[in-house]
Amino acid sequence: MTETPNYQGRQPDENGLLEQECDLENERTVAGMVETRASWKLVKQQKIDPMDYLAVKDGKTVALVEMRKRKMNHDKYKDGIFFNKDKFDKLVGIANSWWIPAILMLTFDDGVFMVDLTKVVRPKIARGDRGNPDYKRENDNDPVVLIPCSAVRKIGEINNE
């Protein structure tokens, strides 16, 4: 078995995308949890799509699902949880045009959380350097939305060994 890269050590691929095996591993774990709890079938989308999965129930798409993993507790930053603004705008735009939720699943050291991005109203906007100079990549200061920690709901635990 090959060692997966450290999340903070990842670099974008030739297309500027970060999705790597360590991301897919987390997605598979959380997808199983979501499918069991919500009785949805999650259908993986292409790497370039704005969402990781379509949630399907009874043959109908019922939600867009995006997954993220962070190596910290969900409430580490008092201002909120950083999420790329461009990705936020795309997910919310598609979800609103389809009249379905855009679910963001967040795996943190203190559990798995979810938030419906279509319910996040007028979030604060900041730059994406995350306040951590050791983490910052040369091109990692895109605009981000700050999702209030109070907006996320814990849905489970994951063994984060």
C-alpha positions in Angstrom: 0.0 0.0 0.0 1.4 3.4 -0.9 1.5 6.2 1.6 -1.0 8.9 1.0 0.4 12.5 1.0 0.0 14.7 3.9 -3.0 17.0 3.3 -1.0 20.1 3.9 1.7 18.8 1.6 -0.5 18.3 -1.4 0.2 20.3 -4.6 -2.2 21.0 -7.4 -2.0 18.7 -10.5 -1.4 20.0 -14.0 -5.1 21.2 -14.1 -4.8 23.1 -10.8 -6.9 20.5 -9.0 -6.0 19.1 -5.6 -8.0 15.8 -5.5 -5.7 13.0 -4.7 -6.0 9.5 -3.2 -6.1 10.8 0.3 -9.1 12.9 -0.6 -10.8 10.0 -2.3 -10.3 7.8 0.7 -12.0 10.3 3.0 -14.8 10.7 0.4 -15.5 6.9 0.3 -15.7 6.7 4.1 -18.0 9.7 4.4 -20.1 8.6 1.4 -20.8 5.3 3.1 -22.0 7.2 6.2 -24.2 9.5 4.2 -25.7 6.7 2.1 -26.6 4.8 5.2 -28.0 7.8 7.2 -29.9 9.5 4.3 -30.9 6.5 2.3 -29.2 8.1 -0.7 -27.1 6.6 -3.5 -24.1 8.8 -4.0 -22.9 8.9 -7.6 -19.3 10.1 -8.0 -18.9 13.0 -10.5 -15.9 13.8 -12.6 -12.9 15.5 -11.1 -13.6 18.8 -12.9 -17.3 19.0 -11.8 -18.1 21.5 -9.1 -19.6 18.8 -6.9 -18.0 15.5 -5.8 -21.3 13.5 -5.9 -25.0 13.7 -6.9 -27.2 12.3 -4.2 -29.9 10.1 -5.8 -33.1 8.7 -4.2 -35.8 6.8 -6.1 -34.1 7.6 -9.4 -34.1 11.4 -8.8 -31.3 13.8 -7.9 -32.1 15.1 -4.5 -28.8 17.0 -3.6 -25.4 18.0 -4.7 -22.7 16.8 -2.3 -19.2 18.2 -1.9 -16.7 16.8 0.6 -13.8 18.3 2.4 -11.4 17.2 5.0 -9.6 19.5 7.5 -6.9 18.5 9.9 -8.2 20.5 12.8 -11.4 20.9 14.9 -14.4 22.4 13.2 -14.3 25.5 15.5 -10.6 26.3 15.3 -11.2 29.7 13.7 -13.7 32.0 15.4 -14.6 33.6 12.1 -15.8 30.4 10.6 -14.9 27.6 8.2 -13.0 28.6 5.0 -14.6 27.4 1.8 -13.6 28.5 -1.7 -16.0 31.3 -2.9 -15.9 30.2 -6.6 -16.9 26.6 -5.5 -19.5 28.0 -3.2 -21.0 30.2 -6.0 -21.1 27.3 -8.4 -22.6 24.8 -6.0 -25.3 27.2 -4.7 -26.1 28.4 -8.3 -26.6 24.8 -9.6 -28.5 23.7 -6.5 -30.8 26.7 -6.6 -31.5 26.2 -10.4 -32.4 22.5 -9.7 -34.4 23.3 -6.5 -32.2 21.0 -4.4 -29.8 21.5 -1.5 -26.0 21.7 -1.9 -24.6 19.7 1.0 -21.1 20.3 2.1 -19.7 17.4 4.2 -16.8 18.3 6.3 -14.5 15.8 8.1 -12.6 17.4 11.0 -10.6 15.9 13.8 -13.7 16.3 16.0 -16.1 14.6 13.7 -18.1 14.7 10.5 -20.2 17.8 9.9 -22.6 18.9 7.3 -24.2 22.2 6.1 -26.6 23.0 3.3 -24.8 25.8 1.5 -28.1 27.1 0.0 -29.1 28.1 3.6 -25.9 30.1 4.3 -27.0 33.6 3.7 -24.6 36.4 3.0 -21.4 34.8 4.4 -18.4 36.9 5.2 -15.8 36.8 2.4 -12.0 36.7 3.0 -8.8 35.7 1.3 -7.8 32.0 1.4 -4.3 32.1 3.0 -6.0 30.4 6.0 -3.9 32.5 8.4 -1.2 29.8 8.4 2.0 30.8 6.6 3.3 27.2 6.7 0.2 26.0 4.7 0.1 28.8 2.2 0.8 27.9 -1.4 2.0 30.5 -3.9 -1.5 30.6 -5.5 -3.5 29.9 -2.4 -5.2 33.2 -1.6 -8.4 32.9 -3.6 -11.5 34.5 -2.1 -13.2 32.3 0.4 -16.5 32.4 2.2 -16.5 31.9 6.0 -19.2 29.4 7.0 -20.2 30.1 10.6 -19.3 27.2 12.9 -22.9 27.5 14.3 -24.3 26.6 10.8 -22.7 23.1 10.6 -24.4 20.0 12.2 -22.4 17.1 13.5 -23.5 13.8 11.9 -20.9 11.3 13.1 -17.4 10.3 14.1 -14.5 9.0 12.0 -11.4 7.3 13.2 -8.7 9.8 12.3 -5.6 7.7 13.0 
